[in-house]
Amino acid sequence: MVVPRRRIVVALTVLILLLLAAVVRDPVAAEVPDPQPEAGWGVNGTVRATAIAGDVVVVGGSFSAAVAPNGATTPRQNLAAFDRTTGALLPWRADANYTVRALTTDGTTVWVGGEFTRIGDVSVQRGARLDPVTGEVDRSFVLGADRVVYALDVRGSQLFVGGSFIALRGARHVRVAQVDAATGEPSSQFRGIANAPVLGVAASPTSDVLYLAGQFSRLNGVDRAGIGAVSATTGATTGPSFSRSVRPSLGVDVSDDGSRIFGAGGGQANSISAWTTGDGARRWAMTAMGDVQAVRYYDGDVYFGFHEGFRNDTSVRLLVADAVSGALDNSFRPSFNQFWGVRAIDATAGGVVAGGQFTWVSGTRANYYVRFMP
């Protein structure tokens, strides 16, 4: 049978339009920053957490000094702060005696979590609240976690905490909790339980839901593999099971409208995935060469960091995708010089910051911490 030429042309046109729809970024997504990083201070060891609080960037991890662009060092133990615009080291010093693993901010205050028991001269059991401009630790905030805090997220007056802890302030709270953001007092209403460590927490901005990522297989006795949702008030398991989720999942974030979550998959998955929150359907996923170790949603985009490489490109450790379609924006593809790559990301209108294990990014010296400006 001879197919009319006009029909072939129409069919090809439709096919091309469908392919374009699959790869073109959502026009409402934010413009990504310049992929060429800004020179500035860094640190001398692994960065595991970052938070942008106005014009201040706070980084936490495992290090003993801040490092100037010329290589000079200034003592800073596991916690340091920099000017977001200039990259300069801020003068305050609030040394943590053990590793910092989590940071969150509301823009004016920073909450810190990890393995530490002191910051400066203040006794703090694995959680603290501080002023990002002065570094002053709020002595009235008492978390009192008996084991490691891996994840924090703040929403209004509530601070959500994930980790390996079994108790806060001596009361039983098993690996996930809601506490008062000002005082650290645990909510007696929130009684969620995860059967293995919680490594990521993200509170929905539009509903009473807290999304969790971690090593768990059950939340409150309900099967949930590495990604799940609980009531932000009571901790009760809620919502659907998320299709093809994996454990461990190393991080989670949620869109501004609460309609999608994004998970960082570790283990054998090495994946970044997006699900719709209403039905738990996985809408897109991509596989890196190593664990996806960090994920951050900002204004229509999803930034994700990983180790080893991506699709046989062993120079990349940080990429950005459209939150709805999953299409990569290949205009932002910085190169990194070390295997373990990016472990922490934050993003605001003022740019994107990342931390991890690297010393050069796209030909610019970047000691374990890097800034990308608009």
Residue pairs with C-beta under 8 A, 6 or more apart in sequence:
22 325
22 327
23 325
23 327
24 325
24 327
25 322
25 325
25 327
25 329
26 300
26 322
26 323
26 324
26 325
26 327
28 300
29 299
29 300
29 301
29 322
29 323
30 298
30 299
30 300
30 301
31 374
32 301
32 320
32 329
32 331
32 332
32 352
33 332
33 351
33 352
33 372
33 373
33 374
34 372
34 373
34 374
35 331
35 332
35 333
35 334
35 362
35 372
36 334
36 362
36 364
36 372
37 334
37 361
37 362
37 364
37 366
37 370
37 371
37 372
38 87
38 364
38 371
38 372
38 373
39 69
39 87
39 364
39 365
39 366
40 69
40 82
40 86
40 87
40 88
40 366
40 371
41 66
41 67
41 68
41 69
41 82
41 87
41 88
41 89
41 367
41 369
42 66
42 67
42 359
42 365
42 366
42 367
42 368
42 369
42 370
43 59
43 61
43 63
43 65
43 66
43 67
43 76
43 80
43 367
43 368
43 369
44 63
44 64
44 65
44 66
44 67
44 73
44 367
44 368
45 61
45 62
45 63
45 64
45 368
46 61
46 62
46 63
46 340
46 343
46 355
46 356
46 357
46 368
47 59
47 60
47 61
47 63
47 343
47 344
47 355
47 356
47 368
47 369
48 60
48 61
48 62
48 99
48 100
48 101
48 114
48 343
48 344
48 355
48 356
49 59
49 60
49 61
49 100
49 101
49 102
49 103
49 114
49 344
49 355
50 57
50 58
50 59
50 60
50 103
50 344
50 345
50 346
50 353
50 354
50 355
50 369
51 57
51 58
51 103
51 104
51 105
51 110
51 132
51 346
52 84
52 105
52 346
52 347
52 348
52 350
52 351
52 353
53 105
53 107
53 108
53 109
53 110
53 132
54 84
54 107
54 108
54 132
55 83
55 84
55 85
55 350
56 81
56 82
56 83
56 84
56 90
56 132
56 133
57 81
57 82
57 83
57 84
57 346
57 353
57 369
57 371
58 79
58 80
58 81
58 103
58 105
58 110
58 132
59 79
59 80
59 81
59 82
59 103
59 344
59 353
59 355
59 369
60 78
60 79
60 96
60 99
60 100
60 101
60 102
60 103
60 112
60 114
61 78
61 99
61 100
61 101
61 344
61 355
61 368
62 78
62 99
62 100
63 76
63 77
63 78
63 80
63 368
64 75
64 76
64 77
64 78
65 73
65 74
65 75
65 76
66 73
66 74
66 75
66 76
66 80
66 89
67 73
67 367
68 74
68 89
69 87
69 365
74 89
75 93
75 95
76 89
76 93
76 95
77 95
77 96
77 97
78 95
78 96
78 97
78 98
78 99
78 100
78 114
78 116
79 94
79 95
79 96
79 100
79 112
79 119
80 89
80 90
81 89
81 90
81 92
81 132
81 135
82 88
82 89
82 90
82 369
83 90
84 350
84 351
84 353
84 371
85 350
85 373
87 371
90 133
90 135
92 133
92 134
92 135
92 136
93 120
93 135
94 119
94 120
94 130
94 135
94 136
94 137
95 119
95 120
96 112
96 114
96 116
96 118
96 119
97 116
97 117
97 118
97 119
98 114
98 115
98 116
98 117
99 114
99 115
99 116
100 112
100 113
100 114
100 115
100 116
101 113
101 114
101 115
101 148
101 149
101 150
102 111
102 112
102 113
102 114
102 149
102 150
102 151
102 152
103 110
103 111
103 112
103 113
103 152
104 110
104 111
104 152
104 153
104 154
104 159
105 111
105 132
105 154
106 154
106 181
108 132
109 129
109 130
109 131
109 132
109 181
110 129
110 130
110 131
110 132
111 127
111 128
111 129
111 152
111 154
111 159
111 181
112 119
112 127
112 128
112 129
112 130
112 152
113 126
113 127
113 143
113 145
113 149
113 150
113 151
113 152
113 161
113 163
114 126
114 148
114 149
115 126
115 148
116 124
116 126
116 128
117 123
117 124
117 125
117 126
118 124
119 128
119 130
119 137
120 135
120 137
122 128
122 137
122 139
124 137
124 141
124 142
124 143
125 142
125 143
125 144
125 145
125 146
126 143
126 145
126 147
126 148
126 149
126 163
126 165
127 141
127 143
127 144
127 145
127 149
127 152
127 161
127 184
128 137
128 138
128 141
128 143
129 137
129 138
129 141
129 181
129 182
129 184
130 136
130 137
130 138
131 138
140 182
140 183
141 182
141 183
141 184
142 169
142 183
142 184
142 185
143 149
143 161
143 168
143 169
143 179
143 184
144 167
144 168
144 169
144 170
144 184
145 161
145 163
145 165
145 167
145 168
146 165
146 166
146 167
146 168
147 163
147 164
147 165
147 166
148 163
148 164
148 165
148 197
149 161
149 162
149 163
149 165
150 162
150 163
150 164
150 197
150 198
150 199
150 200
150 214
151 160
151 161
151 162
151 163
151 198
151 199
151 200
151 201
151 213
151 251
152 159
152 160
152 161
152 162
152 201
153 159
153 160
153 201
153 202
153 203
153 210
154 160
154 181
155 203
155 205
155 232
156 181
157 180
157 181
157 182
158 178
158 179
158 180
158 181
158 187
158 203
158 232
159 178
159 179
159 180
159 181
159 184
160 176
160 177
160 178
160 179
160 201
160 203
160 210
160 232
161 168
161 176
161 177
161 178
161 179
161 201
162 175
162 176
162 194
162 197
162 198
162 199
162 200
162 201
162 212
162 214
163 175
163 197
163 198
164 175
164 197
165 173
165 174
165 175
165 177
166 172
166 173
166 174
166 175
167 173
168 177
168 179
168 184
168 186
169 184
169 185
169 186
171 186
173 186
173 190
174 192
174 193
174 194
175 193
175 194
175 196
175 197
175 198
175 214
175 216
176 192
176 193
176 194
176 198
176 201
176 210
176 212
176 230
176 235
177 186
177 187
177 190
177 192
177 235
178 186
178 187
178 189
178 190
178 210
178 232
178 233
178 235
179 185
179 186
179 187
180 187
187 233
189 233
189 234
190 232
190 233
190 234
190 235
191 234
191 235
191 236
192 210
192 219
192 220
192 230
192 231
192 234
192 235
192 236
192 237
193 219
193 220
193 221
193 235
194 212
194 214
194 216
194 218
194 219
195 216
195 217
195 218
195 219
196 214
196 215
196 216
196 217
196 247
197 214
197 215
197 216
198 212
198 213
198 214
198 216
199 213
199 214
199 215
199 248
199 249
199 250
199 251
200 211
200 212
200 213
200 214
200 249
200 250
200 251
200 252
200 253
200 263
200 264
200 295
201 210
201 211
201 212
201 213
201 252
202 210
202 211
202 252
202 253
202 254
202 261
203 209
203 210
203 211
203 232
203 254
204 210
204 211
204 232
204 254
204 258
204 277
205 254
205 256
205 257
205 258
206 257
206 258
207 258
208 231
208 232
208 233
209 229
209 230
209 231
209 232
209 238
209 239
209 258
209 277
210 229
210 230
210 231
210 232
210 235
211 227
211 228
211 229
211 252
211 254
211 261
211 277
212 219
212 224
212 227
212 228
212 229
212 230
212 252
213 226
213 227
213 249
213 250
213 251
213 252
213 263
213 264
214 226
214 247
214 248
214 249
215 226
215 247
215 248
216 224
216 226
216 228
216 247
217 223
217 224
217 225
217 226
217 247
218 224
219 228
219 230
219 237
220 230
220 235
220 236
220 237
221 237
222 228
222 237
223 241
224 237
224 241
224 242
224 245
225 241
225 245
225 246
225 247
226 245
226 246
226 247
226 248
226 249
226 263
226 265
227 242
227 245
227 246
227 249
227 252
227 261
227 263
227 275
228 237
228 239
228 241
228 242
228 245
229 237
229 238
229 239
229 277
230 236
230 237
230 238
231 238
239 277
239 280
240 278
240 279
240 280
241 280
242 261
242 263
242 275
242 280
242 282
243 275
243 280
243 281
243 282
244 273
244 282
244 285
245 263
245 265
245 273
245 275
245 282
246 263
246 265
246 266
246 267
246 268
246 269
246 271
247 267
248 266
248 267
249 263
249 264
249 265
249 266
250 264
250 265
250 266
250 291
250 292
250 293
250 294
251 263
251 264
251 292
251 293
251 294
251 295
252 261
252 262
252 263
252 264
252 295
253 261
253 262
253 295
253 296
253 297
253 302
254 260
254 261
254 262
254 277
254 297
255 261
255 262
255 297
255 323
256 297
256 299
258 277
259 276
259 277
259 278
260 274
260 275
260 276
260 277
260 283
260 323
260 324
261 274
261 275
261 277
262 272
262 273
262 274
262 275
262 295
262 297
262 302
262 304
262 323
263 271
263 272
263 273
263 275
263 295
264 272
264 291
264 292
264 293
264 294
264 295
264 304
265 271
265 272
265 273
265 291
265 292
266 291
266 292
266 293
267 291
269 287
270 287
270 288
270 289
270 290
270 291
270 292
270 306
271 285
271 286
271 287
271 288
271 292
272 285
272 286
272 288
272 292
272 295
272 302
272 304
272 306
272 321
273 282
273 284
273 285
274 282
274 283
274 284
274 285
274 302
274 323
274 326
275 281
275 282
275 283
276 283
283 324
283 326
284 321
284 325
284 326
285 326
286 321
286 326
286 328
288 304
288 306
288 307
288 308
288 309
288 310
289 306
289 307
289 308
289 309
289 310
289 311
289 312
289 314
290 306
290 307
290 308
290 309
290 339
290 341
291 306
291 307
292 304
292 305
292 306
293 305
293 306
293 307
293 341
293 342
293 343
293 356
294 303
294 304
294 305
294 306
294 342
294 343
294 344
294 345
294 354
294 356
295 302
295 303
295 304
295 305
295 345
296 302
296 303
296 304
296 345
296 346
296 347
297 303
297 323
298 347
298 348
298 352
299 347
299 349
300 322
300 323
300 324
301 320
301 321
301 322
301 323
301 329
301 347
302 320
302 321
302 322
302 323
303 318
303 319
303 320
303 345
303 347
303 352
303 354
304 318
304 319
304 320
304 321
304 345
305 317
305 318
305 341
305 342
305 343
305 344
305 345
305 354
305 356
306 317
306 318
306 341
306 342
307 317
307 339
307 340
307 341
307 342
308 314
308 339
308 341
309 315
309 316
309 317
310 316
310 319
315 335
315 336
316 333
316 334
316 335
316 336
317 336
317 341
317 342
317 356
317 358
318 334
318 336
318 341
318 342
318 345
318 354
319 328
319 332
319 333
320 328
320 329
320 332
321 327
321 328
321 329
322 329
332 372
334 361
334 362
334 370
334 372
335 361
335 362
335 363
336 342
336 358
336 360
336 361
337 358
337 359
337 360
337 361
338 357
338 358
338 359
339 357
340 356
340 357
340 358
341 356
341 357
341 358
342 354
342 355
342 356
342 358
343 355
343 356
343 357
344 354
344 355
344 356
345 352
345 353
345 354
345 355
346 352
346 353
347 353
349 374
350 373
350 374
351 371
351 372
351 373
351 374
352 371
352 372
353 369
353 370
353 371
353 372
354 369
354 370
354 372
355 368
355 369
355 370
356 368
357 368
358 366
358 368
358 370
359 365
359 366
359 367
359 368
360 366
361 370
364 370
